Amino acid sequence: MLNNSTAASIAWKSIVVALLVLALKALAAWWSGSVALLSDAVESIVNVATALAAWFAILYAARPADDDHPYGHEKAEYFVALFEAIMIGAAAWSIISAALDAIRHERELAVPLEAYLANIAAGLINGAWCYVLISRGRKLKSTALQSDGWHLFADVVSSGGVLAGVILASLTGISILDPLLAIVVAVNILWSGWRLLKMSISGLMDVAPDPDTLKTIERAIEAAGGGALQAHDLRSRLSGPITFVEFHLIVGGEMTVREAHVICDRIEAAIRKEIPRARISIHVEPEDKAHVHGGIDL
């Protein structure tokens, strides 16, 4: 529950940061009349919407299991990533439409210093906050925080490119660079949306943990499985911040249920020491069910 409350607190702060950045970028776009800077502000509207969605999903995912959702509500976070991908696609389309209109009605670009300063301040705030989201999201195993962080990272990269391009367009007088840069921003955020779409689909399809996590689980079973003979058919899947683990444990035929249960408790404790939010199911079997190949010998 502590992890959930921490993640929710971070997500709420993201809403405040997103609103501040949106205000700065909107001012920059208003002062400059730049389509590229306007595209940057439009993406910040998406950031506000996705920050709100992430906060709601984290709160919903923290709800305990019930009769309708016996395995919990953690997968709600994957729907946030899916929602973000859809919002990014809509933002990219609006940016491209505005850029094409600006190409058809080319005009001189004059950007005041205040617009540059507002956009730079927004980029610095976003850069610092995306680092917080990604690093804390990984630590808390929160898909919602990580997806929000990677989305902001894409925003930081595109904002830097836009700023450099707008400066170049102002210095050279080549005003068509401004809408062309807006199109580049749109393509960049579409790529970010594709990454989030893949993340959400993988989670909804019960993707397996990374190989390092699987090795960690195997080592924990080996270290704590003394007294058993073998573990096999190890399977694991991710559901938001939860890692589900299940396997078969082979014990001697003469072992009592109580003795087998003690070994299972020891293995579960070892796995949870490495993966605190693991949910573990162990199926105990007699020695004649051992696998000749593919098991973990204990």
SULVENWO-V329510 format. One record per pair of residues at least 4 apart in sequence whose C-alpha atoms are under 8 Angstrom apart, sorted by the first residue. I is the first residue (numbers start at 0). J is the second residue. If there is no record, write none. Layout:
BEGIN
I_J / I_J
END
This chain:
BEGIN
0_4 / 0_61 / 1_5 / 2_6 / 2_139 / 3_7 / 3_57 / 3_58 / 3_61 / 4_8 / 5_9 / 6_10 / 6_57 / 6_136 / 6_139 / 6_141 / 6_144 / 7_11 / 7_54 / 7_57 / 7_58 / 8_12 / 9_13 / 9_132 / 10_14 / 10_50 / 10_51 / 10_53 / 10_54 / 10_57 / 10_144 / 11_15 / 11_50 / 11_51 / 11_54 / 12_16 / 13_17 / 13_50 / 13_128 / 14_18 / 14_47 / 14_50 / 14_51 / 15_19 / 16_20 / 16_124 / 16_125 / 16_128 / 17_21 / 17_43 / 17_46 / 17_47 / 17_50 / 18_22 / 18_47 / 19_23 / 19_121 / 20_24 / 20_43 / 20_121 / 20_122 / 20_124 / 20_125 / 21_25 / 21_40 / 21_43 / 21_44 / 21_47 / 21_121 / 22_26 / 23_27 / 23_117 / 23_118 / 23_120 / 23_121 / 24_28 / 24_36 / 24_37 / 24_39 / 24_40 / 24_43 / 24_117 / 24_118 / 24_121 / 25_29 / 25_37 / 25_40 / 26_30 / 26_114 / 26_117 / 27_31 / 27_36 / 27_37 / 27_113 / 27_114 / 27_115 / 27_117 / 27_118 / 28_32 / 28_33 / 28_34 / 28_36 / 28_37 / 28_40 / 28_114 / 29_33 / 29_37 / 30_110 / 30_111 / 30_113 / 30_114 / 31_36 / 31_108 / 31_109 / 31_110 / 31_111 / 31_114 / 32_36 / 32_37 / 32_108 / 32_109 / 32_110 / 33_37 / 33_108 / 33_110 / 33_165 / 33_177 / 34_38 / 34_97 / 34_98 / 34_101 / 34_177 / 34_178 / 34_181 / 35_39 / 35_98 / 35_161 / 35_165 / 35_177 / 35_178 / 35_179 / 35_180 / 35_181 / 35_184 / 36_40 / 36_161 / 36_162 / 36_181 / 37_41 / 38_42 / 38_94 / 38_181 / 38_184 / 38_185 / 39_43 / 39_154 / 39_157 / 39_158 / 39_161 / 39_181 / 39_184 / 40_44 / 41_45 / 41_90 / 41_94 / 42_46 / 42_87 / 42_90 / 42_91 / 42_154 / 43_47 / 44_48 / 45_49 / 45_83 / 45_86 / 45_87 / 45_90 / 46_50 / 46_147 / 46_150 / 46_151 / 47_51 / 48_52 / 49_53 / 49_79 / 49_82 / 49_83 / 49_86 / 49_147 / 50_54 / 50_147 / 51_55 / 52_56 / 52_79 / 53_57 / 53_76 / 53_79 / 53_143 / 53_144 / 53_147 / 54_58 / 55_59 / 56_60 / 56_75 / 56_76 / 56_78 / 56_79 / 56_143 / 57_61 / 57_75 / 57_76 / 57_143 / 58_62 / 59_72 / 59_73 / 59_75 / 60_71 / 60_72 / 60_73 / 60_74 / 60_75 / 60_76 / 61_72 / 61_73 / 62_71 / 62_72 / 63_71 / 63_72 / 64_68 / 64_69 / 64_70 / 64_71 / 64_72 / 65_69 / 65_71 / 68_72 / 73_238 / 73_239 / 73_240 / 73_241 / 74_78 / 74_202 / 74_203 / 74_238 / 74_239 / 75_79 / 75_239 / 76_80 / 76_141 / 76_142 / 76_143 / 76_239 / 77_81 / 77_142 / 77_143 / 77_198 / 77_199 / 77_200 / 77_202 / 77_203 / 77_239 / 78_82 / 78_199 / 79_83 / 79_143 / 79_199 / 80_84 / 80_142 / 80_143 / 80_146 / 80_147 / 80_195 / 80_196 / 80_198 / 80_199 / 81_85 / 81_195 / 81_196 / 81_199 / 81_200 / 82_86 / 83_87 / 83_192 / 83_195 / 84_88 / 84_191 / 84_192 / 84_193 / 84_195 / 84_196 / 85_89 / 85_192 / 86_90 / 87_91 / 87_188 / 87_189 / 87_191 / 87_192 / 88_92 / 88_188 / 88_189 / 88_192 / 89_93 / 90_94 / 90_185 / 91_95 / 91_184 / 91_185 / 91_186 / 91_188 / 91_189 / 92_96 / 92_185 / 93_97 / 94_98 / 94_181 / 94_182 / 94_185 / 95_99 / 95_181 / 95_182 / 95_185 / 96_100 / 97_101 / 97_178 / 98_102 / 98_178 / 98_179 / 98_181 / 98_182 / 99_103 / 99_178 / 100_104 / 101_105 / 101_106 / 101_178 / 102_175 / 102_178 / 105_174 / 105_175 / 106_174 / 107_172 / 107_174 / 108_168 / 108_169 / 108_172 / 108_174 / 109_169 / 110_114 / 110_115 / 110_169 / 111_115 / 112_116 / 113_117 / 114_118 / 115_119 / 115_162 / 116_120 / 117_121 / 118_122 / 118_158 / 118_162 / 119_123 / 119_162 / 120_124 / 121_125 / 122_126 / 122_155 / 122_158 / 122_159 / 123_127 / 124_128 / 125_129 / 125_151 / 125_152 / 125_154 / 125_155 / 126_130 / 126_151 / 126_152 / 126_155 / 127_131 / 128_132 / 128_148 / 129_133 / 129_147 / 129_148 / 129_149 / 129_151 / 129_152 / 130_134 / 130_148 / 131_135 / 131_136 / 131_148 / 132_136 / 132_144 / 132_145 / 132_147 / 132_148 / 133_137 / 133_144 / 133_145 / 133_146 / 133_147 / 133_148 / 133_149 / 134_138 / 134_145 / 135_139 / 135_144 / 136_140 / 136_141 / 136_142 / 136_143 / 136_144 / 136_145 / 137_141 / 137_145 / 139_240 / 140_239 / 140_240 / 140_241 / 141_145 / 141_239 / 141_240 / 142_146 / 142_239 / 142_240 / 143_147 / 144_148 / 145_149 / 146_150 / 146_195 / 147_151 / 148_152 / 149_153 / 149_191 / 150_154 / 150_191 / 150_192 / 151_155 / 152_156 / 153_157 / 153_187 / 153_188 / 153_191 / 154_158 / 154_188 / 155_159 / 156_160 / 157_161 / 157_184 / 157_187 / 157_188 / 158_162 / 158_184 / 159_163 / 160_164 / 160_180 / 161_165 / 161_180 / 161_181 / 161_184 / 162_166 / 163_167 / 164_168 / 164_176 / 164_177 / 164_180 / 165_169 / 165_176 / 165_177 / 165_180 / 166_170 / 167_171 / 168_172 / 168_173 / 168_174 / 168_175 / 168_176 / 168_177 / 169_173 / 169_174 / 175_179 / 176_180 / 177_181 / 178_182 / 179_183 / 180_184 / 181_185 / 182_186 / 183_187 / 184_188 / 185_189 / 186_190 / 187_191 / 188_192 / 189_193 / 190_194 / 191_195 / 192_196 / 193_197 / 194_198 / 195_199 / 196_200 / 197_201 / 198_202 / 199_203 / 200_204 / 201_205 / 201_206 / 202_206 / 202_237 / 202_238 / 202_239 / 203_238 / 205_236 / 205_237 / 205_238 / 206_236 / 206_237 / 207_235 / 207_236 / 207_237 / 208_212 / 208_213 / 208_235 / 208_236 / 208_237 / 208_242 / 209_213 / 210_214 / 211_215 / 212_216 / 213_217 / 213_235 / 214_218 / 215_219 / 215_273 / 216_220 / 216_270 / 216_273 / 217_221 / 217_295 / 218_222 / 219_223 / 219_266 / 219_269 / 219_270 / 219_273 / 220_224 / 220_230 / 220_266 / 220_269 / 220_270 / 221_225 / 221_295 / 221_296 / 221_297 / 222_269 / 223_262 / 223_265 / 223_266 / 223_269 / 224_262 / 224_263 / 224_265 / 224_266 / 224_297 / 225_262 / 225_297 / 226_250 / 226_262 / 226_297 / 227_248 / 227_249 / 227_250 / 227_251 / 227_259 / 227_262 / 227_297 / 228_248 / 228_249 / 228_250 / 228_251 / 228_286 / 228_296 / 228_297 / 229_248 / 229_249 / 229_250 / 229_289 / 229_294 / 229_295 / 229_296 / 229_297 / 230_246 / 230_247 / 230_248 / 230_249 / 230_294 / 230_295 / 230_296 / 230_297 / 231_246 / 231_247 / 231_248 / 231_289 / 231_290 / 231_293 / 231_294 / 231_295 / 232_245 / 232_246 / 232_247 / 232_294 / 233_244 / 233_245 / 233_246 / 233_247 / 234_244 / 234_245 / 234_246 / 235_242 / 235_243 / 235_244 / 235_245 / 236_242 / 236_243 / 236_244 / 237_241 / 237_242 / 237_243 / 238_242 / 238_243 / 240_276 / 241_276 / 241_277 / 241_278 / 242_274 / 242_276 / 242_277 / 242_278 / 243_277 / 243_278 / 243_279 / 244_277 / 244_278 / 244_279 / 244_280 / 245_279 / 245_280 / 245_281 / 245_282 / 246_280 / 246_281 / 246_282 / 247_281 / 247_282 / 247_283 / 247_284 / 248_281 / 248_282 / 248_283 / 248_284 / 249_283 / 249_284 / 249_285 / 249_286 / 249_288 / 249_289 / 250_254 / 250_259 / 250_283 / 250_284 / 250_285 / 250_286 / 251_285 / 251_286 / 252_285 / 252_286 / 254_258 / 254_259 / 255_259 / 256_260 / 257_261 / 258_262 / 259_263 / 259_283 / 260_264 / 261_265 / 262_266 / 263_267 / 263_281 / 264_268 / 265_269 / 266_270 / 267_271 / 267_279 / 268_272 / 269_273 / 270_274 / 270_275 / 270_277 / 271_275 / 271_276 / 271_277 / 284_288 / 285_289 / 289_294 / 290_294
END
